[in-house]
Amino acid sequence: MNTRRVTNRLAELSALHHKFESFEDTLRHIREFGVGIISVAEDDRALGWTYSTGLYDTYGQPEIIVTGFPPNLAKFIINEMGRRYAKGIAAQEDIPTRDLIGNDLSCIFKPVDKVWVNRLMLRTLWFYGSDNFPSLQCICPDFEGLFPWEEGFDERWKSRQALLYPGAPRGKAETQLWNVSGSERSVQ
């Protein structure tokens, strides 16, 4: 893997002994693969979410968060973005990205509002020591290829994906995610 370290956080944190094994696992994954991935399980109260730690340190590219997707699919998306970053292919904000979730559907990356970064990306905050890192949300369309802000979007999909970009409408998915984030949830 062709990696380019942008910060020295991995080296700094690797020199310390951490109380929790999962923190050591995150550092090991960043060291070996360029990224650590955390999934917070969906439950009966709200959607789950999955996010990266280390993409900015490793490649100088934004961290990625995905909401409402099964953990394995969300991890695939983040790992694929890591592979693309390693090849010098950056995520483009507000431009459809093809071949990430299937040949027929594109996704769009939008910047994540800092209030959501501070609420949902706790491991990444720990890694960088602040919220001073770029992050993008991978937003997926409905089965017709329409996004939540487009006319004709399938309204049944509104509750399947919380929107985290600045100025995004706050609906049921966003309210539920806000209300349960920070509480005890199952991390995978």
Secondary structure, DSSP 4 states (H G I P E B T S, - for coil): -----SSSHHHHHHTSPPSSHHHHHHHHHHHHHS-EEEEE---SSS--EEEEESHHHHHS--EEEEESS-HHHHHHHHHHHHHHHHTT----BTS-B-SSS-SS--BEEEEPPHHHHHHH-HHHHHHHSSS-S-EEEEE---TTS--TTSTT--GGGGGGS---STT----HHHHHHHHHTTS---B-
